[in-house]
Amino acid sequence: MATIFETRLIGNIGKDAVVKLMDRGILAINFPVAHNKNWKDKRTGELKTKTTWVSCTIWKKEGANMRIVDFLNRGTLVEVIGTPFAKAFQQEDGFIRTEIRMNIARTNILRPVTKDDTIPTEMMIDESNFEVSIEDYSLEETDFS
């Protein structure tokens, strides 16, 4: 029986997406998303925030529709759905660092950001204008062989 391990994350993009060409014509679109947890400290009454950063990657085949990159800008509020995993690595100073990563299957732009922080009419999301399908964000097993 197949299993599903999928996570939904809503947060703000921390910096503009970067596109990197990988082997075999695969493109990786990388961007960090911040999830903020806000609470009020019961003892002090102080409002606190804990930010968790998730390194997100959208995988595409070379030549696929790349329109999504135009919307993955710093400050944009996004909903991303995909498969999370943790990656550990040793830093130059010897400390081991772990980060949360997520391979994105679906992306929804909830609030684009502009220079004056308003949403112009031409940037309003109208899904009928997009010719994007889930296949644009997914890789097949044969892509790695």
C-alpha positions in Angstrom: 0.0 0.0 0.0 1.3 3.4 -0.9 1.8 6.0 1.8 1.6 9.8 1.6 3.9 12.2 3.5 2.8 15.7 2.6 3.0 19.0 4.4 1.3 22.3 3.9 3.2 25.5 4.8 2.0 29.1 4.7 4.6 31.7 5.2 6.6 34.6 3.7 9.4 34.1 1.2 12.7 35.3 2.8 14.6 36.1 -0.4 14.0 36.0 -4.2 14.0 32.6 -5.7 17.2 31.3 -7.4 17.1 29.0 -10.4 19.9 26.5 -10.6 20.6 24.1 -13.6 21.2 20.6 -12.4 22.3 17.4 -14.2 20.2 16.0 -17.0 18.4 19.2 -17.7 16.7 19.5 -14.4 16.1 22.9 -12.9 15.9 23.6 -9.2 14.0 26.7 -8.0 15.2 27.4 -4.5 13.7 29.9 -2.0 13.4 30.1 1.8 9.9 30.3 3.5 9.5 31.6 7.1 6.9 30.2 9.4 6.2 32.5 12.4 4.7 31.1 15.6 3.4 33.9 17.8 2.4 33.6 21.4 2.0 35.5 24.6 4.4 34.5 27.5 2.2 33.5 30.4 4.6 34.8 33.0 5.6 38.1 31.5 2.7 38.9 29.2 5.2 39.7 26.5 4.4 38.8 22.9 6.9 36.4 21.4 7.7 35.1 18.0 9.6 32.0 16.9 10.6 31.8 13.2 11.3 28.5 11.5 12.9 28.7 8.1 12.2 26.0 5.5 14.4 25.8 2.4 12.0 25.0 -0.5 12.8 23.6 -3.9 10.5 23.3 -6.9 11.9 20.8 -9.5 11.2 21.4 -13.2 12.4 19.9 -16.5 14.4 22.3 -18.7 12.0 24.0 -21.1 9.0 23.7 -18.7 6.9 26.7 -17.9 8.9 28.9 -15.5 6.3 31.6 -14.9 6.1 30.8 -11.1 9.6 32.3 -10.7 8.2 35.7 -11.5 6.1 35.5 -8.3 8.6 34.0 -5.9 9.9 37.3 -4.5 11.0 38.3 -1.0 8.0 39.1 1.2 5.4 37.3 -0.9 3.0 35.2 1.2 2.8 31.7 -0.2 1.2 28.4 0.5 3.4 25.5 -0.5 2.6 21.8 -0.4 5.2 19.1 -0.6 7.4 16.5 1.0 9.5 17.7 4.0 12.9 16.3 5.0 15.8 17.2 7.3 19.4 17.6 6.1 22.3 17.7 8.4 25.8 18.9 7.5 29.0 19.9 9.3 30.0 23.6 9.2 33.6 24.8 8.8 33.7 25.4 12.6 32.9 21.7 13.2 29.4 22.2 14.4 26.7 20.1 12.9 23.7 22.0 11.6 20.4 20.7 10.6 17.9 22.4 8.3 14.4 21.7 7.2 13.9 21.3 3.5 10.8 20.7 1.4 10.3 19.4 -2.2 7.4 21.4 -3.4 4.6 19.7 -5.4 2.1 22.7 -5.4 2.5 26.4 -5.0 -0.2 29.0 -4.4 0.7 32.8 -4.3 -1.5 34.2 -1.5 -0.3 37.8 -1.5 2.3 39.1 -4.0 4.6 41.9 -2.9 5.3 45.0 -5.0 7.6 48.0 -4.4 4.8 50.0 -2.9 3.3 46.9 -1.2 0.1 47.0 -3.1 -1.3 44.4 -5.5 -1.7 45.8 -9.0 -4.6 44.4 -11.1 -2.2 42.7 -13.5 -0.7 40.7 -10.6 -4.0 39.4 -9.3 -4.0 35.7 -9.5 -6.4 34.4 -12.1 -5.8 30.6 -12.4 -7.5 30.6 -15.8 -4.5 32.6 -17.2 -2.0 29.9 -16.2 -1.1 26.9 -18.3 0.5 25.1 -15.4 -0.2 21.6 -14.2 1.1 19.4 -11.4 3.4 17.7 -14.0 5.4 21.0 -14.2 6.3 20.6 -10.6 6.9 16.9 -10.4 9.7 14.5 -11.5 9.2 11.0 -12.7 11.4 8.1 -11.4 12.9 8.0 -15.0 14.3 11.5 -14.5 16.9 10.1 -12.2 18.0 7.1 -14.1 
